[in-house]
Amino acid sequence: MEHLRTLVLIGLVGDLMLLAVILAELWPRPMRQEARVRRERLVARLMAFVALPIMILTIASLAMVAVIISSSAR
C-alpha cells in the first residue's frame, strides 16, 4: 500500500511539473507574431501528446487507490 501511495505522489509531482512548463510557455512575453504562433502550436502539441495522457493516467490511478483503500477498510 505504501508503494502505491509513493507512485501516486510521483505522478502528481510529474503533473505539477508539466503544468508549470505549460504555464511558463504560455506566459506573455514580447515576441514577433510568427514566433508566438509557433509557441502556441508547440504548447498545444505538448498538451495533446504528453500532459493530457499523463493527467488521465494519474486520475485513473487515484481512482484505483480510492477503490483499494475503501475495499481494504472493510
N, CA, C and O atoms as a CHARMM CRD file, in Angstrom:
* protein
*
  296
    1    1 MET  N      0.83100  -1.18300   0.00000 PROA 1      0.00000
    2    1 MET  CA     0.00000   0.00000   0.00000 PROA 1      0.00000
    3    1 MET  C      0.88200   1.25600   0.00000 PROA 1      0.00000
    4    1 MET  O      0.55300   2.25900  -0.63300 PROA 1      0.00000
    5    2 GLU  N      1.98900   1.18200   0.70900 PROA 2      0.00000
    6    2 GLU  CA     2.88400   2.34500   0.77100 PROA 2      0.00000
    7    2 GLU  C      3.51100   2.62900  -0.59400 PROA 2      0.00000
    8    2 GLU  O      3.71400   3.78700  -0.95900 PROA 2      0.00000
    9    3 HSD  N      3.81700   1.56700  -1.34800 PROA 3      0.00000
   10    3 HSD  CA     4.38400   1.74800  -2.68100 PROA 3      0.00000
   11    3 HSD  C      3.38100   2.42900  -3.60100 PROA 3      0.00000
   12    3 HSD  O      3.75100   3.26100  -4.43000 PROA 3      0.00000
   13    4 LEU  N      2.10900   2.07100  -3.45000 PROA 4      0.00000
   14    4 LEU  CA     1.06900   2.67300  -4.27700 PROA 4      0.00000
   15    4 LEU  C      0.94700   4.15900  -3.99600 PROA 4      0.00000
   16    4 LEU  O      0.80400   4.95800  -4.92200 PROA 4      0.00000
   17    5 ARG  N      1.00200   4.53200  -2.74000 PROA 5      0.00000
   18    5 ARG  CA     0.95100   5.96100  -2.38700 PROA 5      0.00000
   19    5 ARG  C      2.14500   6.70200  -2.97100 PROA 5      0.00000
   20    5 ARG  O      2.00900   7.82000  -3.46800 PROA 5      0.00000
   21    6 THR  N      3.30500   6.08100  -2.91000 PROA 6      0.00000
   22    6 THR  CA     4.50700   6.70500  -3.45900 PROA 6      0.00000
   23    6 THR  C      4.36700   6.92600  -4.95700 PROA 6      0.00000
   24    6 THR  O      4.72600   7.98700  -5.46900 PROA 6      0.00000
   25    7 LEU  N      3.84300   5.92300  -5.66400 PROA 7      0.00000
   26    7 LEU  CA     3.66300   6.05600  -7.10700 PROA 7      0.00000
   27    7 LEU  C      2.66900   7.16700  -7.44500 PROA 7      0.00000
   28    7 LEU  O      2.87900   7.92600  -8.39100 PROA 7      0.00000
   29    8 VAL  N      1.60100   7.25900  -6.67900 PROA 8      0.00000
   30    8 VAL  CA     0.61500   8.30800  -6.91800 PROA 8      0.00000
   31    8 VAL  C      1.22700   9.68300  -6.66300 PROA 8      0.00000
   32    8 VAL  O      0.98700  10.62000  -7.42500 PROA 8      0.00000
   33    9 LEU  N      2.01500   9.80900  -5.59800 PROA 9      0.00000
   34    9 LEU  CA     2.67300  11.09600  -5.32000 PROA 9      0.00000
   35    9 LEU  C      3.65200  11.46800  -6.42200 PROA 9      0.00000
   36    9 LEU  O      3.74900  12.63700  -6.79500 PROA 9      0.00000
   37   10 ILE  N      4.37200  10.49700  -6.94200 PROA 10     0.00000
   38   10 ILE  CA     5.29500  10.76500  -8.04900 PROA 10     0.00000
   39   10 ILE  C      4.50800  11.23600  -9.27100 PROA 10     0.00000
   40   10 ILE  O      4.92800  12.16400  -9.96200 PROA 10     0.00000
   41   11 GLY  N      3.38000  10.60400  -9.53500 PROA 11     0.00000
   42   11 GLY  CA     2.54100  11.02600 -10.65900 PROA 11     0.00000
   43   11 GLY  C      2.01400  12.44100 -10.47900 PROA 11     0.00000
   44   11 GLY  O      1.98300  13.21600 -11.43400 PROA 11     0.00000
   45   12 LEU  N      1.59900  12.78500  -9.26700 PROA 12     0.00000
   46   12 LEU  CA     1.09800  14.13600  -9.01000 PROA 12     0.00000
   47   12 LEU  C      2.19700  15.18500  -9.16400 PROA 12     0.00000
   48   12 LEU  O      1.96100  16.26500  -9.70600 PROA 12     0.00000
   49   13 VAL  N      3.39300  14.86200  -8.68800 PROA 13     0.00000
   50   13 VAL  CA     4.51200  15.79100  -8.84800 PROA 13     0.00000
   51   13 VAL  C      4.83200  15.97300 -10.33500 PROA 13     0.00000
   52   13 VAL  O      5.11000  17.08500 -10.78400 PROA 13     0.00000
   53   14 GLY  N      4.79000  14.88600 -11.08600 PROA 14     0.00000
   54   14 GLY  CA     5.00600  14.98100 -12.52700 PROA 14     0.00000
   55   14 GLY  C      3.96000  15.85200 -13.20300 PROA 14     0.00000
   56   14 GLY  O      4.28200  16.64500 -14.08700 PROA 14     0.00000
   57   15 ASP  N      2.70200  15.70400 -12.78500 PROA 15     0.00000
   58   15 ASP  CA     1.64500  16.55500 -13.33400 PROA 15     0.00000
   59   15 ASP  C      1.88800  18.02000 -13.02700 PROA 15     0.00000
   60   15 ASP  O      1.71600  18.87900 -13.89200 PROA 15     0.00000
   61   16 LEU  N      2.28700  18.30600 -11.80300 PROA 16     0.00000
   62   16 LEU  CA     2.56300  19.69700 -11.43300 PROA 16     0.00000
   63   16 LEU  C      3.73400  20.26500 -12.22900 PROA 16     0.00000
   64   16 LEU  O      3.72000  21.43500 -12.61200 PROA 16     0.00000
   65   17 MET  N      4.74000  19.44400 -12.47500 PROA 17     0.00000
   66   17 MET  CA     5.87500  19.90800 -13.28000 PROA 17     0.00000
   67   17 MET  C      5.45300  20.20400 -14.71100 PROA 17     0.00000
   68   17 MET  O      5.85300  21.21900 -15.28100 PROA 17     0.00000
   69   18 LEU  N      4.64300  19.31800 -15.29800 PROA 18     0.00000
   70   18 LEU  CA     4.14800  19.56500 -16.65100 PROA 18     0.00000
   71   18 LEU  C      3.30000  20.82000 -16.71400 PROA 18     0.00000
   72   18 LEU  O      3.41100  21.60500 -17.65600 PROA 18     0.00000
   73   19 LEU  N      2.45600  21.01100 -15.71400 PROA 19     0.00000
   74   19 LEU  CA     1.62900  22.20600 -15.66500 PROA 19     0.00000
   75   19 LEU  C      2.49800  23.46300 -15.56600 PROA 19     0.00000
   76   19 LEU  O      2.20300  24.47700 -16.19800 PROA 19     0.00000
   77   20 ALA  N      3.56200  23.39200 -14.77600 PROA 20     0.00000
   78   20 ALA  CA     4.46300  24.53900 -14.65400 PROA 20     0.00000
   79   20 ALA  C      5.14100  24.85700 -15.98400 PROA 20     0.00000
   80   20 ALA  O      5.29100  26.02400 -16.34400 PROA 20     0.00000
   81   21 VAL  N      5.54900  23.82300 -16.71000 PROA 21     0.00000
   82   21 VAL  CA     6.18100  24.03800 -18.02200 PROA 21     0.00000
   83   21 VAL  C      5.19700  24.67600 -18.99300 PROA 21     0.00000
   84   21 VAL  O      5.54200  25.60800 -19.71900 PROA 21     0.00000
   85   22 ILE  N      3.96900  24.16400 -18.99800 PROA 22     0.00000
   86   22 ILE  CA     2.96700  24.70100 -19.91500 PROA 22     0.00000
   87   22 ILE  C      2.64100  26.14400 -19.57200 PROA 22     0.00000
   88   22 ILE  O      2.54700  26.98700 -20.46400 PROA 22     0.00000
   89   23 LEU  N      2.46700  26.43900 -18.29000 PROA 23     0.00000
   90   23 LEU  CA     2.17700  27.81900 -17.88900 PROA 23     0.00000
   91   23 LEU  C      3.33900  28.74900 -18.19800 PROA 23     0.00000
   92   23 LEU  O      3.12600  29.89800 -18.58500 PROA 23     0.00000
   93   24 ALA  N      4.55600  28.27000 -18.03400 PROA 24     0.00000
   94   24 ALA  CA     5.72000  29.09800 -18.37000 PROA 24     0.00000
   95   24 ALA  C      5.76200  29.39200 -19.86600 PROA 24     0.00000
   96   24 ALA  O      6.15000  30.48800 -20.27300 PROA 24     0.00000
   97   25 GLU  N      5.36700  28.42200 -20.68400 PROA 25     0.00000
   98   25 GLU  CA     5.34600  28.64500 -22.12600 PROA 25     0.00000
   99   25 GLU  C      4.23400  29.60300 -22.54400 PROA 25     0.00000
  100   25 GLU  O      4.37000  30.32700 -23.53000 PROA 25     0.00000
  101   26 LEU  N      3.15000  29.60300 -21.79900 PROA 26     0.00000
  102   26 LEU  CA     2.03400  30.47900 -22.13900 PROA 26     0.00000
  103   26 LEU  C      2.17500  31.88000 -21.55600 PROA 26     0.00000
  104   26 LEU  O      1.40100  32.77000 -21.91000 PROA 26     0.00000
  105   27 TRP  N      3.14600  32.09500 -20.67100 PROA 27     0.00000
  106   27 TRP  CA     3.32400  33.40600 -20.04500 PROA 27     0.00000
  107   27 TRP  C      3.63400  34.43900 -21.13000 PROA 27     0.00000
  108   27 TRP  O      4.51700  34.22200 -21.96000 PROA 27     0.00000
  109   28 PRO  N      2.91400  35.55400 -21.12500 PROA 28     0.00000
  110   28 PRO  CA     3.11000  36.53600 -22.20800 PROA 28     0.00000
  111   28 PRO  C      4.51100  37.15800 -22.17000 PROA 28     0.00000
  112   28 PRO  O      4.97200  37.64700 -21.13900 PROA 28     0.00000
  113   29 ARG  N      5.15300  37.11900 -23.31300 PROA 29     0.00000
  114   29 ARG  CA     6.47000  37.73100 -23.48300 PROA 29     0.00000
  115   29 ARG  C      6.46500  38.49300 -24.80400 PROA 29     0.00000
  116   29 ARG  O      5.77000  38.10000 -25.74100 PROA 29     0.00000
  117   30 PRO  N      7.20700  39.54200 -24.88600 PROA 30     0.00000
  118   30 PRO  CA     7.25500  40.26200 -26.16800 PROA 30     0.00000
  119   30 PRO  C      7.97700  39.42800 -27.22000 PROA 30     0.00000
  120   30 PRO  O      9.12400  39.02300 -27.03000 PROA 30     0.00000
  121   31 MET  N      7.29300  39.17800 -28.32700 PROA 31     0.00000
  122   31 MET  CA     7.90000  38.43600 -29.43400 PROA 31     0.00000
  123   31 MET  C      7.11100  38.72400 -30.70300 PROA 31     0.00000
  124   31 MET  O      6.01700  39.28600 -30.67300 PROA 31     0.00000
  125   32 ARG  N      7.70200  38.32200 -31.80400 PROA 32     0.00000
  126   32 ARG  CA     7.03300  38.52800 -33.09100 PROA 32     0.00000
  127   32 ARG  C      5.82700  37.61100 -33.20600 PROA 32     0.00000
  128   32 ARG  O      5.74900  36.59200 -32.52000 PROA 32     0.00000
  129   33 GLN  N      4.90100  37.96500 -34.06000 PROA 33     0.00000
  130   33 GLN  CA     3.66900  37.19100 -34.24300 PROA 33     0.00000
  131   33 GLN  C      3.98200  35.76600 -34.69600 PROA 33     0.00000
  132   33 GLN  O      3.35200  34.80900 -34.24500 PROA 33     0.00000
  133   34 GLU  N      4.93500  35.63900 -35.57000 PROA 34     0.00000
  134   34 GLU  CA     5.30100  34.32000 -36.10800 PROA 34     0.00000
  135   34 GLU  C      5.82300  33.39700 -34.99100 PROA 34     0.00000
  136   34 GLU  O      5.46400  32.22100 -34.93500 PROA 34     0.00000
  137   35 ALA  N      6.65300  33.92800 -34.12700 PROA 35     0.00000
  138   35 ALA  CA     7.18400  33.12700 -33.00600 PROA 35     0.00000
  139   35 ALA  C      6.07300  32.79300 -32.01400 PROA 35     0.00000
  140   35 ALA  O      6.06300  31.70300 -31.44200 PROA 35     0.00000
  141   36 ARG  N      5.14900  33.70700 -31.80900 PROA 36     0.00000
  142   36 ARG  CA     4.03400  33.45300 -30.88200 PROA 36     0.00000
  143   36 ARG  C      3.16700  32.29400 -31.38300 PROA 36     0.00000
  144   36 ARG  O      2.77000  31.42900 -30.60300 PROA 36     0.00000
  145   37 VAL  N      2.87900  32.28100 -32.67700 PROA 37     0.00000
  146   37 VAL  CA     2.06400  31.20600 -33.25600 PROA 37     0.00000
  147   37 VAL  C      2.79600  29.87300 -33.13000 PROA 37     0.00000
  148   37 VAL  O      2.18200  28.85600 -32.80800 PROA 37     0.00000
  149   38 ARG  N      4.09200  29.87400 -33.38000 PROA 38     0.00000
  150   38 ARG  CA     4.87900  28.64400 -33.26500 PROA 38     0.00000
  151   38 ARG  C      4.87200  28.13500 -31.82800 PROA 38     0.00000
  152   38 ARG  O      4.74600  26.93300 -31.59600 PROA 38     0.00000
  153   39 ARG  N      5.00600  29.03900 -30.86900 PROA 39     0.00000
  154   39 ARG  CA     4.99500  28.64900 -29.45500 PROA 39     0.00000
  155   39 ARG  C      3.64300  28.08300 -29.04900 PROA 39     0.00000
  156   39 ARG  O      3.57800  27.09200 -28.32100 PROA 39     0.00000
  157   40 GLU  N      2.55900  28.70900 -29.51500 PROA 40     0.00000
  158   40 GLU  CA     1.22000  28.21500 -29.17300 PROA 40     0.00000
  159   40 GLU  C      0.97900  26.82900 -29.76300 PROA 40     0.00000
  160   40 GLU  O      0.33300  25.99100 -29.13300 PROA 40     0.00000
  161   41 ARG  N      1.48600  26.58400 -30.95300 PROA 41     0.00000
  162   41 ARG  CA     1.35500  25.24600 -31.54700 PROA 41     0.00000
  163   41 ARG  C      2.15700  24.21100 -30.76000 PROA 41     0.00000
  164   41 ARG  O      1.70600  23.08200 -30.56700 PROA 41     0.00000
  165   42 LEU  N      3.33900  24.60000 -30.31300 PROA 42     0.00000
  166   42 LEU  CA     4.16600  23.69800 -29.51200 PROA 42     0.00000
  167   42 LEU  C      3.46600  23.34600 -28.20000 PROA 42     0.00000
  168   42 LEU  O      3.46900  22.18600 -27.78800 PROA 42     0.00000
  169   43 VAL  N      2.87600  24.32900 -27.55100 PROA 43     0.00000
  170   43 VAL  CA     2.17000  24.07800 -26.29600 PROA 43     0.00000
  171   43 VAL  C      0.96000  23.19200 -26.54100 PROA 43     0.00000
  172   43 VAL  O      0.67300  22.31000 -25.73200 PROA 43     0.00000
  173   44 ALA  N      0.24600  23.40600 -27.64100 PROA 44     0.00000
  174   44 ALA  CA    -0.90700  22.56600 -27.95800 PROA 44     0.00000
  175   44 ALA  C     -0.48100  21.11600 -28.17400 PROA 44     0.00000
  176   44 ALA  O     -1.15800  20.19500 -27.71600 PROA 44     0.00000
  177   45 ARG  N      0.63800  20.91000 -28.86900 PROA 45     0.00000
  178   45 ARG  CA     1.13800  19.54100 -29.05700 PROA 45     0.00000
  179   45 ARG  C      1.58200  18.92700 -27.74000 PROA 45     0.00000
  180   45 ARG  O      1.33300  17.74900 -27.48200 PROA 45     0.00000
  181   46 LEU  N      2.23400  19.71900 -26.91400 PROA 46     0.00000
  182   46 LEU  CA     2.66700  19.23000 -25.60400 PROA 46     0.00000
  183   46 LEU  C      1.46900  18.79400 -24.77300 PROA 46     0.00000
  184   46 LEU  O      1.50100  17.74300 -24.13300 PROA 46     0.00000
  185   47 MET  N      0.41900  19.59800 -24.78400 PROA 47     0.00000
  186   47 MET  CA    -0.78700  19.24900 -24.03900 PROA 47     0.00000
  187   47 MET  C     -1.42200  17.97900 -24.59700 PROA 47     0.00000
  188   47 MET  O     -1.80600  17.08800 -23.83900 PROA 47     0.00000
  189   48 ALA  N     -1.53200  17.89600 -25.91700 PROA 48     0.00000
  190   48 ALA  CA    -2.24500  16.77600 -26.53100 PROA 48     0.00000
  191   48 ALA  C     -1.50900  15.45000 -26.36200 PROA 48     0.00000
  192   48 ALA  O     -2.13700  14.43000 -26.08000 PROA 48     0.00000
  193   49 PHE  N     -0.20500  15.45000 -26.52700 PROA 49     0.00000
  194   49 PHE  CA     0.52100  14.18900 -26.58700 PROA 49     0.00000
  195   49 PHE  C      1.25900  13.81900 -25.31300 PROA 49     0.00000
  196   49 PHE  O      1.65900  12.66600 -25.15200 PROA 49     0.00000
  197   50 VAL  N      1.45000  14.76000 -24.41000 PROA 50     0.00000
  198   50 VAL  CA     2.21100  14.46000 -23.19900 PROA 50     0.00000
  199   50 VAL  C      1.37900  14.68400 -21.94500 PROA 50     0.00000
  200   50 VAL  O      1.16100  13.75800 -21.16300 PROA 50     0.00000
  201   51 ALA  N      0.91900  15.90300 -21.75800 PROA 51     0.00000
  202   51 ALA  CA     0.30000  16.27000 -20.48200 PROA 51     0.00000
  203   51 ALA  C     -1.05300  15.59700 -20.26900 PROA 51     0.00000
  204   51 ALA  O     -1.30100  15.04200 -19.19900 PROA 51     0.00000
  205   52 LEU  N     -1.92100  15.63700 -21.26200 PROA 52     0.00000
  206   52 LEU  CA    -3.25600  15.06100 -21.06800 PROA 52     0.00000
  207   52 LEU  C     -3.23400  13.56400 -20.77800 PROA 52     0.00000
  208   52 LEU  O     -3.91800  13.13500 -19.84800 PROA 52     0.00000
  209   53 PRO  N     -2.48700  12.74400 -21.51900 PROA 53     0.00000
  210   53 PRO  CA    -2.45000  11.32000 -21.14900 PROA 53     0.00000
  211   53 PRO  C     -1.88700  11.06700 -19.75800 PROA 53     0.00000
  212   53 PRO  O     -2.37700  10.19100 -19.04600 PROA 53     0.00000
  213   54 ILE  N     -0.86000  11.82400 -19.35800 PROA 54     0.00000
  214   54 ILE  CA    -0.30000  11.62800 -18.02400 PROA 54     0.00000
  215   54 ILE  C     -1.31400  12.02900 -16.96500 PROA 54     0.00000
  216   54 ILE  O     -1.45700  11.34200 -15.95400 PROA 54     0.00000
  217   55 MET  N     -2.02600  13.14400 -17.18700 PROA 55     0.00000
  218   55 MET  CA    -3.03300  13.56100 -16.22000 PROA 55     0.00000
  219   55 MET  C     -4.18100  12.55500 -16.14600 PROA 55     0.00000
  220   55 MET  O     -4.69400  12.28700 -15.06000 PROA 55     0.00000
  221   56 ILE  N     -4.58300  12.00500 -17.26900 PROA 56     0.00000
  222   56 ILE  CA    -5.65400  10.99900 -17.27600 PROA 56     0.00000
  223   56 ILE  C     -5.20300   9.75100 -16.51400 PROA 56     0.00000
  224   56 ILE  O     -5.96800   9.18800 -15.73100 PROA 56     0.00000
  225   57 LEU  N     -3.97100   9.32600 -16.74500 PROA 57     0.00000
  226   57 LEU  CA    -3.45800   8.15300 -16.01800 PROA 57     0.00000
  227   57 LEU  C     -3.35400   8.42100 -14.52100 PROA 57     0.00000
  228   57 LEU  O     -3.60600   7.52400 -13.71600 PROA 57     0.00000
  229   58 THR  N     -2.98900   9.63400 -14.14200 PROA 58     0.00000
  230   58 THR  CA    -2.91300   9.96900 -12.71800 PROA 58     0.00000
  231   58 THR  C     -4.29200   9.94400 -12.07900 PROA 58     0.00000
  232   58 THR  O     -4.45500   9.42700 -10.97400 PROA 58     0.00000
  233   59 ILE  N     -5.28200  10.49600 -12.76300 PROA 59     0.00000
  234   59 ILE  CA    -6.64900  10.47300 -12.23500 PROA 59     0.00000
  235   59 ILE  C     -7.13300   9.03300 -12.10800 PROA 59     0.00000
  236   59 ILE  O     -7.77300   8.67500 -11.11900 PROA 59     0.00000
  237   60 ALA  N     -6.82800   8.20700 -13.10800 PROA 60     0.00000
  238   60 ALA  CA    -7.22200   6.79900 -13.03800 PROA 60     0.00000
  239   60 ALA  C     -6.53000   6.09100 -11.87700 PROA 60     0.00000
  240   60 ALA  O     -7.14300   5.27400 -11.18900 PROA 60     0.00000
  241   61 SER  N     -5.25400   6.40300 -11.66000 PROA 61     0.00000
  242   61 SER  CA    -4.55100   5.75800 -10.53700 PROA 61     0.00000
  243   61 SER  C     -5.09600   6.23800  -9.20000 PROA 61     0.00000
  244   61 SER  O     -5.15700   5.45900  -8.24800 PROA 61     0.00000
  245   62 LEU  N     -5.49500   7.50800  -9.10700 PROA 62     0.00000
  246   62 LEU  CA    -6.11300   7.99200  -7.87600 PROA 62     0.00000
  247   62 LEU  C     -7.44100   7.28800  -7.61500 PROA 62     0.00000
  248   62 LEU  O     -7.75700   6.95200  -6.47300 PROA 62     0.00000
  249   63 ALA  N     -8.21400   7.06700  -8.67000 PROA 63     0.00000
  250   63 ALA  CA    -9.46700   6.33400  -8.51500 PROA 63     0.00000
  251   63 ALA  C     -9.19600   4.90000  -8.06500 PROA 63     0.00000
  252   63 ALA  O     -9.91300   4.36300  -7.22000 PROA 63     0.00000
  253   64 MET  N     -8.16600   4.28700  -8.62700 PROA 64     0.00000
  254   64 MET  CA    -7.80900   2.92700  -8.23700 PROA 64     0.00000
  255   64 MET  C     -7.38200   2.87800  -6.76500 PROA 64     0.00000
  256   64 MET  O     -7.75300   1.95600  -6.03900 PROA 64     0.00000
  257   65 VAL  N     -6.61500   3.85800  -6.33600 PROA 65     0.00000
  258   65 VAL  CA    -6.19800   3.92000  -4.93900 PROA 65     0.00000
  259   65 VAL  C     -7.40500   4.08500  -4.02400 PROA 65     0.00000
  260   65 VAL  O     -7.47600   3.46000  -2.96600 PROA 65     0.00000
  261   66 ALA  N     -8.35300   4.92500  -4.43000 PROA 66     0.00000
  262   66 ALA  CA    -9.56100   5.11800  -3.62100 PROA 66     0.00000
  263   66 ALA  C    -10.34400   3.81700  -3.48700 PROA 66     0.00000
  264   66 ALA  O    -10.84500   3.50300  -2.40700 PROA 66     0.00000
  265   67 VAL  N    -10.45200   3.06500  -4.56700 PROA 67     0.00000
  266   67 VAL  CA   -11.15700   1.78200  -4.51900 PROA 67     0.00000
  267   67 VAL  C    -10.41400   0.79900  -3.61900 PROA 67     0.00000
  268   67 VAL  O    -11.03800   0.08900  -2.83000 PROA 67     0.00000
  269   68 ILE  N     -9.09400   0.75200  -3.73200 PROA 68     0.00000
  270   68 ILE  CA    -8.30900  -0.17100  -2.90900 PROA 68     0.00000
  271   68 ILE  C     -8.42100   0.19500  -1.43600 PROA 68     0.00000
  272   68 ILE  O     -8.57900  -0.68000  -0.58600 PROA 68     0.00000
  273   69 ILE  N     -8.34100   1.47800  -1.13600 PROA 69     0.00000
  274   69 ILE  CA    -8.43000   1.91200   0.26400 PROA 69     0.00000
  275   69 ILE  C     -9.81700   1.62400   0.83300 PROA 69     0.00000
  276   69 ILE  O     -9.94400   1.16400   1.96800 PROA 69     0.00000
  277   70 SER  N    -10.85700   1.89800   0.03800 PROA 70     0.00000
  278   70 SER  CA   -12.21000   1.65600   0.55700 PROA 70     0.00000
  279   70 SER  C    -12.49000   0.16500   0.72200 PROA 70     0.00000
  280   70 SER  O    -13.21000  -0.22300   1.64300 PROA 70     0.00000
  281   71 SER  N    -11.93700  -0.67800  -0.15100 PROA 71     0.00000
  282   71 SER  CA   -12.16700  -2.11700  -0.00900 PROA 71     0.00000
  283   71 SER  C    -11.33000  -2.71000   1.12200 PROA 71     0.00000
  284   71 SER  O    -11.74400  -3.68300   1.75200 PROA 71     0.00000
  285   72 SER  N    -10.16200  -2.13500   1.38400 PROA 72     0.00000
  286   72 SER  CA    -9.34000  -2.66700   2.47000 PROA 72     0.00000
  287   72 SER  C     -9.80600  -2.16800   3.83000 PROA 72     0.00000
  288   72 SER  O     -9.45900  -2.75400   4.85500 PROA 72     0.00000
  289   73 ALA  N    -10.58600  -1.09700   3.85300 PROA 73     0.00000
  290   73 ALA  CA   -11.09200  -0.57200   5.12400 PROA 73     0.00000
  291   73 ALA  C    -12.22600  -1.43100   5.67400 PROA 73     0.00000
  292   73 ALA  O    -12.54100  -1.35400   6.86200 PROA 73     0.00000
  293   74 ARG  N    -12.83100  -2.23600   4.83400 PROA 74     0.00000
  294   74 ARG  CA   -13.96300  -3.07400   5.28000 PROA 74     0.00000
  295   74 ARG  C    -13.50500  -4.30300   5.98800 PROA 74     0.00000
  296   74 ARG  O    -14.32800  -5.10800   6.42300 PROA 74     0.00000
